[in-house]
Amino acid sequence: MESQKIFAESSNPMLQPRIEKVVVNISVGASGEPLERAKAILNQLT
């Protein structure tokens, strides 16, 4: 009985997390140095 439960859980693809897209909102509110720092951080992340 326990082996059937494990098989049922492993055969369900919806139980495996999947990330397709990440959205990063950077609202610096000004140009200049804050924008450049945000751009540098974004480059480090990607």
FENSULUR-V706537 format. One line per field, one symbol per residue. ss: DSSP state (H for helix, E for strand, L for the rest). phi: phi as a letter, one per 40 degrees, with the letter a starting at -180 (. if undefined). Layout:
BEGIN
ss: ???
phi: ???
END
This chain:
BEGIN
ss: LHHHHHHHHHLLHHHLLLLLLLLLLLLLLLLLHHHHHHHHHHHHHL
phi: .ccccccccccccccccabbabbbcbbcgacgcdcccccccccccb
END
